[in-house]
Amino acid sequence: MDADDDSSKCKCCLSPLDEPYISCAVCQRTLLCVHCFARGYEEGNHKNFHAFEVVKNNFPLFAGSSWTASEEKKLVDAIADCGIGNWQDVSNQLQTRSRKECEEHYYRFYFDNPQPLLPVLPMPEINYPPPPVIFKLSEDPPRPADGSVSQLDYSGYMAARGDFQVEYDNYAEMDLKDVHFDVDDSETEQELKLAVVNIYWNVLKERHRRKRIIRKYGLINVRKVASLQKHYERTLQHRVSALAPLTRLLKPQEFDMYLEGLSYEQELQADISRLQEFHMVGITKLSLGRIYYKLKKNRENVKIRHRCLDDVLTSVQDGSACKQWLQQQAAIQGMKGLPHSIPPLPRKTAPPLDIANLPGYDKLGEREKEVCSNIRLVPEAYMDFKRILVVECNKVGSLRLAQARNLIKIDVNKTRKLFDFLVDEGVIVKEQAIGK
């Protein structure tokens, strides 16, 4: 209803009518707001003593629905304005229901289960093309971006229109656009033109058939079809994806029966393997099989407990592996309330570095070569660090270890060893601590 329509405004103050409002039972076109009715408004043939009705559309229109009649009217008007599929715009016009609620309510009461009071549209005659198939959209209609992988998966499906961008035999109309029936046509020409129309009619029927299959089996939503595989047993899930091409040849019920046959086959194979195992160990009765499996499980548990010594013997040569095993055992004992503490293993020292073939090796003395090899420092880096420390020591007269660490940004242990070596060699002077 338009905002400019007088039927949506009060007859007296011309303000928009909000429920509840008053409708005169004698003057059918006289609508008054509650305030003007209370003041006893009269005009023309309308008198304030006329019988009246209180218009209040807060009652449910459909059984089992929480929607009021006012919301139903707003929903129908919004769909007529925005179109089916634009549920977010419809929800914005209602302002009381979410996008999901609008979509589910419309398809439930107006599409899937129309009430008898709703108008029934006549079905088209068989001689006319079939009506377009209205797809029942999912709770979250797929709206992939243009050019994305999802759009290719949906085969050009447009959720807002509920139709495909490219139809089956998309250029069939091109053959029909130039066909015109004239009075002067010969009988052969008329038969040719009728044959073209008949071909186009068959194309329309094929389009309708394909859309009906897509709607019936829910093939448009790829995610929903993929989620159906989770309902099968885990042993069959990997086979369902491999057998997907068979869904084009078998009906859903036949495909499910085929999968049930595969499942039964797997169960038979498992039973045969179990019977073969019984035969190998000399069991001749099925009742003894349960006892056999129970004893087998106990035997495996005992074997695991006896394997602890083997684990220790294999780990005793490797210090880190042995410590890890001891920590696991201590954690197990600790879970039983026993205290446990494992001393940390000594840190492994890195082997000396082979610097014989590195640049600058010939410029080093024997002790310098030994130090560079032990602290794993290349000769060129050693000479650069030595030069930096010597220059700084000559400036201030002495040098502290903290100053050396700020000058050369390497490992602190390497810096300390290099600093002590240069002090012992007399290359730099160590600053003496001032006594209290």
C-alpha positions in Angstrom: 0.0 0.0 0.0 1.5 3.4 -1.0 2.2 6.0 1.5 0.2 8.6 -0.5 -3.0 6.5 -0.4 -5.7 8.0 1.7 -6.9 4.6 2.9 -3.6 4.2 4.9 -4.1 7.5 6.7 -6.5 8.8 9.4 -9.5 10.6 8.0 -9.2 13.4 10.5 -5.5 14.1 11.2 -4.2 12.5 8.0 -1.4 10.7 10.0 -0.3 7.2 9.0 -2.5 4.6 10.7 -0.7 2.4 13.2 -2.4 -0.7 14.7 -4.8 -0.7 16.4 -7.0 1.8 14.6 -10.8 2.2 14.1 -12.9 1.4 11.0 -16.5 2.6 10.8 -18.9 -0.3 10.2 -21.4 2.1 8.5 -19.0 4.3 6.5 -16.7 1.6 5.0 -14.0 4.2 3.9 -13.8 6.0 7.2 -10.7 5.0 9.1 -9.6 6.9 12.3 -6.7 6.7 14.6 -7.4 6.0 18.3 -6.9 9.6 19.3 -9.3 11.1 16.8 -11.9 8.4 17.6 -11.7 9.2 21.3 -12.4 12.9 20.5 -15.6 11.9 18.6 -14.7 13.0 15.1 -17.6 13.5 12.7 -17.6 14.5 9.1 -20.4 14.3 6.4 -22.4 11.2 6.8 -20.1 9.8 9.4 -21.4 10.1 13.0 -19.5 9.3 16.2 -22.3 6.9 17.3 -21.9 4.6 14.3 -20.9 1.0 14.9 -17.2 0.5 14.6 -14.5 -2.2 14.4 -11.1 -2.3 16.0 -8.5 -3.2 13.3 -5.7 -5.2 14.8 -3.7 -7.6 12.7 -1.6 -9.1 15.5 -3.2 -12.6 15.2 -1.6 -15.5 13.4 -2.8 -16.2 9.9 -1.5 -19.8 9.6 -1.8 -22.5 12.2 1.5 -23.3 13.7 3.1 -20.0 12.7 4.2 -17.2 15.0 3.9 -14.6 12.3 1.1 -12.1 12.6 -1.3 -11.1 9.8 0.4 -7.7 9.6 3.8 -9.4 9.1 2.3 -11.7 6.5 1.1 -8.6 4.5 4.4 -6.9 4.8 6.2 -10.1 3.6 4.0 -10.5 0.5 4.4 -6.8 -0.3 8.2 -6.9 0.2 8.5 -10.0 -2.1 6.4 -8.3 -4.7 8.7 -5.3 -4.5 12.1 -7.0 -4.2 11.5 -10.3 -5.9 12.0 -13.9 -4.7 15.6 -14.6 -3.6 16.5 -11.1 -2.4 15.7 -12.1 1.2 18.1 -9.6 2.7 16.1 -6.7 1.2 12.9 -8.3 2.2 14.1 -8.6 5.8 15.2 -5.0 5.7 11.6 -3.9 4.8 10.0 -6.1 7.5 12.5 -5.0 10.2 11.1 -7.7 12.5 12.4 -10.9 10.9 15.8 -12.1 9.8 16.7 -13.1 6.2 16.6 -16.8 7.2 13.2 -16.5 8.8 11.7 -14.8 5.8 12.9 -17.4 3.4 11.9 -20.4 5.5 8.4 -19.0 6.3 7.7 -18.2 2.7 8.7 -21.6 1.3 6.9 -23.4 4.1 3.5 -21.7 4.0 3.3 -20.2 0.5 5.3 -22.7 -1.6 5.7 -26.2 -0.1 2.3 -26.3 1.8 -0.1 -23.6 0.4 -3.2 -23.2 2.5 -6.7 -23.6 0.9 -7.6 -19.9 1.4 -4.7 -18.9 -0.9 -5.6 -18.4 -4.6 -4.9 -21.5 -6.7 -3.3 -20.6 -10.0 -4.6 -22.6 -13.0 -2.1 -25.0 -14.6 -1.1 -24.3 -18.1 -2.4 -26.5 -20.9 -0.2 -29.2 -22.3 0.1 -27.4 -25.7 1.9 -24.5 -24.1 5.5 -24.5 -22.9 5.9 -25.8 -19.3 6.2 -23.1 -16.6 9.7 -22.3 -15.3 10.9 -24.4 -12.4 11.3 -22.4 -9.1 14.2 -23.8 -7.2 13.9 -24.4 -3.5 17.0 -22.5 -2.3 19.0 -23.8 0.6 19.2 -22.0 3.9 22.2 -20.1 2.7 21.8 -19.6 -1.1 25.1 -19.9 -2.9 26.3 -16.6 -4.4 29.8 -17.3 -5.7 31.9 -14.5 -7.1 32.3 -14.1 -10.9 35.0 -16.2 -12.3 35.6 -18.2 -9.0 35.9 -22.0 -8.8 32.6 -22.2 -6.9 30.8 -20.5 -9.8 32.1 -23.1 -12.2 30.9 -25.8 -9.8 27.4 -24.3 -9.8 27.4 -24.3 -13.6 26.3 -20.7 -14.0 23.4 -21.0 -11.5 22.1 -17.5 -10.4 20.6 -17.8 -6.9 18.8 -14.5 -6.9 16.8 -15.5 -10.0 16.6 -19.2 -9.3 17.7 -20.0 -12.9 20.8 -20.8 -15.0 22.7 -18.3 -17.0 23.2 -20.7 -19.8 20.3 -23.0 -20.7 20.4 -26.4 -22.4 20.8 -25.8 -26.1 21.1 -22.1 -25.4 20.9 -21.0 -29.0 17.8 -22.9 -29.9 15.8 -19.6 -30.2 18.1 -18.5 -33.0 16.6 -21.1 -35.3 13.1 -20.0 -34.5 13.4 -16.2 -34.7 13.2 -16.1 -38.5 10.3 -18.5 -38.8 7.1 -16.7 -40.0 3.9 -18.4 -41.2 2.4 -16.7 -44.3 -0.7 -17.4 -46.2 1.2 -17.9 -49.4 3.4 -20.7 -48.0 3.4 -23.9 -49.8 2.6 -27.2 -48.1 6.3 -28.2 -48.0 7.3 -24.8 -46.4 4.6 -25.1 -43.8 5.8 -28.6 -42.9 9.4 -27.4 -42.6 8.4 -24.5 -40.4 6.3 -26.8 -38.2 9.2 -29.2 -37.9 11.4 -26.3 -36.7 8.7 -25.4 -34.1 8.5 -29.0 -33.1 12.3 -29.2 -32.6 12.1 -26.1 -30.4 9.2 -27.6 -28.4 11.4 -30.7 -27.7 14.2 -28.4 -26.5 11.8 -26.7 -24.1 10.7 -30.0 -22.7 14.3 -31.2 -22.3 15.1 -28.0 -20.4 12.2 -28.5 -18.1 13.2 -32.2 -17.6 16.7 -31.3 -16.6 15.7 -28.5 -14.2 13.1 -30.9 -12.6 15.9 -33.5 -12.1 18.2 -30.9 -10.6 15.4 -29.7 -8.2 14.3 -33.2 -7.3 17.7 -34.5 -6.3 19.1 -31.2 -4.9 22.1 -31.2 -7.3 22.5 -27.4 -7.3 24.1 -27.1 -3.9 27.5 -28.9 -4.2 28.2 -28.6 -0.5 25.0 -30.2 0.5 25.6 -33.1 -1.9 29.1 -33.5 -0.5 27.8 -33.5 3.1 25.5 -36.5 2.3 28.6 -38.7 2.0 29.2 -38.3 5.8 26.0 -40.3 6.4 27.6 -43.4 5.0 29.9 -45.6 7.1 33.5 -44.7 7.3 34.5 -47.8 5.4 32.3 -46.7 2.4 33.0 -43.0 2.3 36.1 -43.4 0.2 34.1 -45.5 -2.3 31.2 -43.1 -2.6 33.5 -40.4 -4.1 35.0 -42.9 -6.5 31.5 -44.2 -7.5 30.1 -40.7 -8.1 29.8 -41.2 -11.9 27.3 -44.0 -11.2 24.8 -41.5 -9.8 24.1 -40.5 -13.5 23.1 -44.1 -14.3 21.3 -45.2 -11.1 18.4 -43.8 -9.3 19.0 -42.7 -5.7 17.4 -45.8 -4.3 19.3 -48.1 -6.6 22.6 -46.3 -5.8 21.9 -46.8 -2.0 21.1 -50.5 -2.6 24.4 -50.8 -4.5 26.3 -49.2 -1.6 24.5 -51.5 0.9 25.7 -54.5 -1.2 29.3 -53.2 -1.0 29.0 -52.8 2.7 27.7 -56.4 3.1 30.6 -57.6 1.0 33.0 -56.0 3.3 31.3 -57.6 6.3 31.5 -61.0 4.6 35.2 -60.5 3.9 35.9 -59.6 7.5 34.0 -62.7 8.7 35.9 -64.9 6.3 39.2 -63.5 7.6 38.2 -64.1 11.2 37.2 -67.7 10.4 40.5 -68.3 8.6 42.3 -67.1 11.7 40.2 -69.4 13.9 41.1 -72.3 11.6 44.8 -71.5 11.8 44.9 -71.6 15.6 42.7 -74.7 15.8 39.4 -73.2 17.0 36.4 -75.1 15.8 33.5 -73.3 17.7 32.4 -69.7 17.4 31.7 -69.6 21.1 35.5 -70.0 21.7 36.3 -67.1 19.4 35.4 -64.5 22.1 37.7 -66.2 24.6 40.5 -66.3 22.0 40.3 -62.6 21.2 40.2 -61.8 25.0 43.3 -63.9 25.6 45.0 -62.4 22.5 44.4 -58.9 23.8 45.8 -59.8 27.3 48.9 -61.4 25.6 49.6 -58.2 23.6 49.3 -56.1 26.8 51.8 -58.3 28.6 54.1 -58.1 25.6 54.0 -54.3 25.7 54.9 -54.3 29.4 57.8 -56.7 28.9 59.1 -54.5 26.0 60.3 -51.7 28.5 63.7 -53.4 29.0 64.2 -53.5 25.2 63.4 -49.8 25.1 66.0 -49.0 27.7 68.7 -51.1 26.0 68.1 -49.3 22.7 68.1 -45.9 24.3 71.0 -46.3 26.7 73.5 -45.3 24.0 71.7 -42.1 23.1 71.6 -39.7 26.0 68.7 -37.6 24.8 66.6 -40.6 23.9 67.4 -42.2 27.3 66.4 -39.0 29.1 63.1 -38.8 27.1 62.3 -42.4 28.1 63.0 -41.7 31.7 60.8 -38.6 31.7 58.0 -40.7 30.3 58.4 -43.3 33.0 58.6 -40.7 35.7 55.5 -39.0 34.4 53.7 -42.3 34.6 54.8 -42.8 38.1 54.0 -39.2 39.0 50.4 -39.8 37.8 50.3 -42.4 40.6 51.3 -39.9 43.2 55.0 -40.7 43.3 57.5 -37.8 43.3 59.9 -37.8 40.4 62.7 -35.5 39.2 65.3 -36.1 36.6 68.5 -34.2 36.5 69.1 -32.4 33.2 71.7 -34.0 30.9 74.9 -32.1 30.4 74.9 -30.0 27.2 76.8 -31.5 24.4 79.8 -29.5 23.1 80.0 -29.0 19.4 83.1 -30.6 17.7 85.9 -28.3 16.6 85.5 -26.6 13.2 87.7 -27.5 10.3 89.1 -24.2 9.2 92.2 -25.4 7.3 90.8 -24.5 3.9 88.9 -21.3 4.8 90.1 -17.8 3.7 92.5 -16.1 6.1 93.8 -19.3 7.7 97.4 -18.7 6.7 97.4 -15.3 8.5 96.6 -16.9 11.9 99.1 -18.1 14.5 99.0 -21.6 15.9 97.1 -20.6 19.1 94.8 -18.4 17.1 94.0 -21.4 14.8 93.3 -23.6 17.8 91.0 -21.0 19.3 89.1 -20.4 16.1 88.6 -24.1 15.6 87.4 -24.7 19.2 85.0 -21.8 19.3 83.9 -22.5 15.7 84.8 -19.1 14.3 86.0 -18.6 10.7 89.4 -16.8 10.4 88.1 -13.7 8.6 85.4 -13.1 11.2 88.1 -13.6 14.0 90.3 -11.0 12.4 87.5 -8.5 12.1 86.4 -9.0 15.7 90.0 -8.7 16.9 90.5 -5.4 15.0 87.3 -3.9 16.4 88.3 -4.8 20.0 91.9 -3.6 19.6 90.7 -0.2 18.1 88.2 0.3 21.0 90.8 -0.7 23.6 93.3 1.8 22.2 90.7 4.6 22.4 89.8 4.2 26.1 92.9 2.4 27.3 91.1 -0.7 28.6 88.0 -2.8 27.8 85.4 -4.7 29.7 83.6 -7.9 28.7 80.2 -6.1 28.6 81.7 -3.6 26.1 83.1 -6.3 23.9 79.6 -8.0 23.8 78.1 -4.7 22.6 80.8 -4.3 19.9 80.6 -7.8 18.4 77.1 -9.3 18.1 77.8 -13.0 18.4 77.1 -15.8 20.9 77.9 -14.6 24.4 80.0 -17.7 25.2 82.1 -17.2 22.0 82.6 -13.5 22.9 83.8 -14.4 26.4 86.2 -17.0 25.1 87.5 -14.6 22.4 87.9 -11.8 25.0 89.8 -14.0 27.5 92.1 -15.2 24.7 93.0 -11.7 23.6 93.6 -10.6 27.2 95.8 -13.6 27.8 97.8 -12.8 24.6 98.2 -9.2 25.7 96.4 -7.9 22.6 93.9 -5.9 24.7 93.9 -4.8 28.3 91.1 -5.8 30.6 89.6 -3.1 32.8 90.1 -3.8 36.5 87.2 -3.6 38.8 87.4 -0.7 41.3 87.3 -1.9 44.9 84.9 -0.5 47.4 
